[in-house]
Amino acid sequence: MTVPTQQPTRPENEPGTEVTSAAPAESREVDIHDPRLTRFDLVREGARRDGVEIMLYEPRFEPGSRAERRVVRVIAMLFLLAGAAATAFMVAYIAWPWQYEAGADALSKFYTPVLGVTLAIALFCVGAGIVAWTKKLLPHEVSIEQRHDGPSESDDQTLMGATLGGALEESGLTRRPLLKGALALGLAPFAVVAAAPIVGGLIRDPHDSPHGLPLSPQDYTGFTPLLNNDQPVRLVREDGTPIRPADVSVAGQLTVFPGVPGGATNEFADSPTLLIHLREEDAELLRDNLYEMNDGSMVGNFVAYSKICTHAGCPPSLFEQQTNLLLCPCHQSQFLITDNARPVFGPAARSLPMLPLALDAEGYFVAASDYKVPVGPSFWEL
Ligand code: FES
């Protein structure tokens, strides 16, 4: 094996001094308690006793040189940038509007990209800073190691301590306060970022109502009278127009939304409802089958069911007039609308909730109350 034959040079933290070492160059053991030994002597002796021969050891730069200062500044800048990006991540995580807002100017749609970009910049800068440090600042060293087995002697432990101390000194942390400060400022916010997913849930309550109601968003839909000064909420089309019984033909159906601001948007994504005009005989059948909690929920031959599948949340709106079945296109669940929208086929295990209907003074459909049971997949509540 060919190896470089250059003798080890002094560590860079002792520039300009003559190398006076009590350690012999050859490989006989030295007294490690000899006060004349330098730290590097101990490092080299420790390495030698471990079967590692340091063949080449030279600093990258003249200590204190312009080139070294330039590299230190670049690395410090990377760490500070990482800290700034991590801080920006935290600020966005806490303060950026994250709940859905309609409209082209809504800031909420940038929430995830802002988190992703700031975290990516922080990670990249920390990685680049560490790589630049090891590549550009740590001394260049070539060593050959002889492998051996066995536990460490106490002398070896002393030498290992000296080796680790030497490594710390070589890293330049102790004599480069700019890097030390940049590292602290850069990594402190980074540590906070790592803790953000854990403590984030304690900062914001995901059950806070975005409408200022004393309820969790899972506990109401857009049909709650609480959103309408305790007055029943009208059923409206997507364009916000109210609906009279004469607007839906017999055996026809219409998708309706709560007549509150934003009622037809994702702000009330759990509120879409199917208003169905049953044939006389089918309405009779349903009246006979009504669950107790659904008593009084029909208006004439009209019934309204949640349009959110109780299996996984798809819209079960394929209405088979002849069989009175409502089909969900996702996993083929079928709901029998003449029997409280009970699932008769497929993976759904729960009936579609029925919306209590009424007519207001002007003859328009309103929700007599909110849904009496939670809409959507059961696991939403878990
Ligand atoms: S979501 Fe409707 S059957 Fe699966």
Boltz pocket constraint, residues with backbone or C-beta under 6 A from the ligand:
constraints:
  - pocket:
      binder: B
      contacts: [[A, 309], [A, 310], [A, 311], [A, 312], [A, 313], [A, 314], [A, 316], [A, 328], [A, 329], [A, 330], [A, 331], [A, 332], [A, 333], [A, 346], [A, 347], [A, 348]]
      max_distance: 6.0
